[in-house]
Amino acid sequence: MNNEIKDHSHIKGWGVDADKKNDPTYPMQNRIDGPSKYERKSQNQQPVLQEVLHSNERPNVSAVTGLGPEPSGLSGKLRRFAFEHGEGEFSHWIPLILADRINAVEGIVNDIKDGRFPDIIKEKGWPAQWKHDKKGLIKKLAVYGAITVGTIWLLRGKGDK
Amino acid sequence: MLATNYRGKRRIRVDKDAPMPEIRHPQDSIIKVTRTCICGSDLHLYNGNVPDTRIGSVFGHEFVGTVTEIGSEVTNIKVGDHVIVPFNIACGECIFCEQELYASCHESNAQSTALGGIFGYSHIAGGHQGGQAEYVRVPYSNVGPVVIPENMDLDDAVLLTDILPTGYQAAEMGGIQKGDTVVVFGAGPVGIMAAKCAWLFGAGRVIVIDKEEYRLDFVKKYANCEVYNFLSMDDPVRFIKQITDWLGADVCIDAVGAEAAGDALQTITGRKLLLQAGSATALQWAINSVRKGGIVSVVGVYGPTGNLVPIGNVVNKGITIRAGQASVKRLLPRLIKHVQDGIISPKELITHRIPLEEAADAYRMFSEKLDYIIKPVLIPPSVTY
């Protein structure tokens, strides 16, 4: 410790949870006697009614699974490929990151197909930024605008050659 | 029903016609949400930094609400109860739950063996839909939900789902002994709670490091601690050594995680190019600022791939690193009592009350730290209290 123990009585609750036994091996101290093995006890299996990709580092689908969006489209194919690889492999994570980016484009396409044009300004929360930080938003848009114009100018220059 | 809907990096939509959740397992329940918060870790999802975050996901792992329906095997709660729902989804029976490692449940997440299920936190955390909605399905309702005690403010209750337990566990994992000097990196809600809870373990000195002056001002008053802005320092590690008799702190807590600022290399490779699992600046500083033989406690959230951290210094200094998602169920009884006894008042962290319909604005404000925001709570339109 770096300091002498001072009077901390002005701090409500000071030291109420102090525990000399709180050493770094907790919570391994709570280990149950005997060898560790995987077994499912009384947990019933939730009916698997949608596609659930499970890690190849476990033998089965967990007893309970989420009901979030299923893999679909090109991003879904990439996700299925990713889950053929272990969690310690970049071949698992890189396809997932790529799938997320593709999925965002698929989301826009599907929205338009459903007759729902995305309101990007609202979805990005720009009205809030305009309300609380006009300068910051203008600066950001100016930077993005300059990058876009610059890129187009460069590409057109190449095309002319 | 009304629900948030992730549409891609930094894009959130609120749908009015989202499907109602259904009971799918005998231990499921359906909860009508009355308060739901945006967590700092939700920003990692929002910023597109967590792999397998699918379009159409409903975010939100901090929520309380009333029970509207229960599965045939649910006995712990009944329809009408107003409950705190821990962010971890835990079966209560697997080998890890038996060790009270409820964040590591093996029967709530098929997609990853590294962590248990979490509400609204991508398919890496099981693909469970989250609580930033009017209704949410809560699996294993005999294990997680706890009835909110009479007279407890809902704003206190909602911060017992994650922020307070995570901050408390950060201090607990620090193995703080009486008189210890504790440095907390990050003055976000978790860092504020970690600083507050460090005193409960008998810390002799609590120091918080951040770059946002308004947050440092808040934590200074709220947690009676010393505060320093790292923007005013050439080298935060050297500064901490200097103010700790040149030895380093006994305990350092990383309450920042993957969105850390302060180091250009970490920011570019971790946040911009995604070449590592987020920016590990706070963890790097924590490892380098702790004294030899000290403890680094990590509750900041990082992605699943890898990070640039000075592991050689961990070995050379003989540091112990303790880390983990908070085991909320294990900690709730004690923390509810601390709130009831007036030792901790979590609701003071809530700076913004925003209608659920305006979730996209709320995310933008929290992400950009606009309007001196510390903790936003989203309130569904049907809730009038």
Interface residues (C-beta under 8 A of the other chain):
Chain A: M1 N2 N3 E4 I5 K6 H8 H10 I11 K12 G13 W14 G15 V16 D17 A18 D19 K20 N22 D23 P24 P27 N30 R31 I32 S36 K37 Y38 E39 R40 K41 S42 Q43 N44 Q46 P47 L49 V52 L53 H54 S55 E57 R58 N60 V61 S62 A63 V64 T65 G66 L67 G68 P69 P71 S75 R79 A82 F83 E87 F90 W93 L96 I97 A99 D100 R101 N103 A104 E106 G107 I108 D111 P118 D119 I120 K122 E123 K124 G125 W126 P127 A128 Q129 H132 D133 G136
Chain B: R7 G8 K9 R10 R11 I12 R13 P21 R24 H25 P26 Q27 G48 P51 D52 T53 R54 I55 G56 S57 V58 E73 I89 C91 E93 C94 I95 E98 Q99 E100 L101 H106 E107 S108 N109 A110 Q111 S112 T113 A114 G117 H123 G126 G127 H128 Q129 R137 P139 Y140 E172 G175 I176 Q177 K178 G179 D180 T181 C197 W199 L200 F201 G202 G204 R205 N224 T244 D245 L247 A249 D250 L274 I295 P304 T305 T320 R322 S327 R334 H338 D341 G342 I343 I344 E358 A360 D361 A362 Y363 R364 M365 E368 L370 D371
